[in-house]
Amino acid sequence: MTRRVPRYQATIKQTLIFYDAPQMLLLSGQDDNPIVALAVDHEDMADPFFACYVTKPHWQQYLSGKVDLRYLYDNPMFGNHYFFDLESVEEDKRVNLTKATPAQVKDEEAYWPGHGFFSYNHTEEIEGHQKVKTNEQRLFIDGTWDTTEFSDFMRSLSGIYDIHVLNDFIGISNKAAEQGWQRLKSAIAKRRWTAGGSYINFFSNLLGAAELNNQPMRLSGIQYASPGHLNFSCNKATYEAAIHTLQNYEMTEEEASKAFQHINKVLDREKLKTASPEAEFSSDDIRDHVQDSADVLLRATGIKRPDKIRQLCDDNILVYAKVSLAMFRRYKNAHAYISKGRVQLSQ
Amino acid sequence: MSVDDIKAEKQFRESDILPNGCPPAEAEKPKEGEYFRLVDTNPPSQQDFDSIYKLTGKERRNIDLCRLSSCSLFLGAVGRRNMENKRKLPKLRKKLIIKIRLNEEAGLMITADSGHCDLWMYSDFDPVKAVVSEEGEGAQ
């Protein structure tokens, strides 16, 4: 049996910022949680660093540029900040953390990072963090657009993109993927599924929780004119798979729309739309039909292995059906812009 | 010309403290152009270009001594912004940004994708004279 690492012990993983000397370090602490540490001046130590534990979701957000370094220090896991002396590092790269006093924590000028420092400012690449080169993609737009419509369309499109990140992931089988798989399962299990709607940001949050969002789709430019265009950066292969499914939407639309209506109708009738995952269908037959319809919806959204999504939902057909509805809604919504001639996938 | 050939021919600013195999074989001549550095004094002094290892005489466990014997710079057009961002870190907060012009005669350098450069200067290169502008004097 391996002994749990005490919270006050950490192991240096690597330097993140080198400027004449290490200015920022990444460490690993209890339960492999990341710890960030900044070089500071502190009279009692020869080579002092000011550190805090970071939750894994916050770490992923930081790596994808969604939050800055200051945010990590503002929201430390366990609520504490620590000092350690790099001079006292052991051969095995272990250091002992000393809890900072409230007065020390308040001394922002001496110890805290300023606002607006993001992970792209690191001088060193993060080991094991696959930095995939992003590609600039472009969609063409026409007609009149309200600002809310831009965000509505982009939300649907990035949801579809996230679904394809998930689709790529479920085809992988290795040890790292197994950990991601468990994190996905756990993120789905934590949801109550009682909102009954589109579950906005569900897929991006899901990928974040599973640490699979190392290359999210990002809007990088808008030229609003008739015609105009939207530019965004993302993984080219994932983008192309998402666009391919959207292009084929009309081929599967009739069958998928029937399945969509069927699930909605059953969930309404059985009062399950806003029910929690523990709720049950009134009969096994009804449940099995809903499962069949959910399979149809997932295939229409380009998911190659609906059975894998079902496993992620712990074989809970109510949750599985809600996930399939949430996925299909994104296609339905994005395709509405295409069918109205307001978005062209290529010129 | 290999790094070993260059080392046989040229003296480095920190020659007396450079460990074996330093600068590393992948180090190259700097591309001619403008670079940015954070310094303590205005106008900058020779000490502002000394390595941490030279200034402190202190080795650090688990940290590459060769790198500690180099001088950090940031390259080119994004260098200024990069420097501004680094000043958000506690130890670099009070530093001043200067712009310096380097050519192939400055030393040997490794440039990372991030734009950060480790420079091992030749002893006959005077970085103070190569300063183009100081903080508040167009170092942007």
Interface residues (C-beta under 8 A of the other chain):
Chain A: I12 T15 I17 F18 Y19 D20 A21 P22 Q23 M24 L38 A39 V40 D41 D47 F50 L69 L86 E87 V89 E91 K93 E109 A110 Y111 W112 P113 G114 H115 G116 F117 N121 H122 T123 E124 E125
Chain B: L38 S51 I52 R60 R61 N62 I63 R67 L68 S70 C71 S72 N82 N85 K86 R87 K88 L89 P90 K91 L92 R93 A112 D113 S114 H116
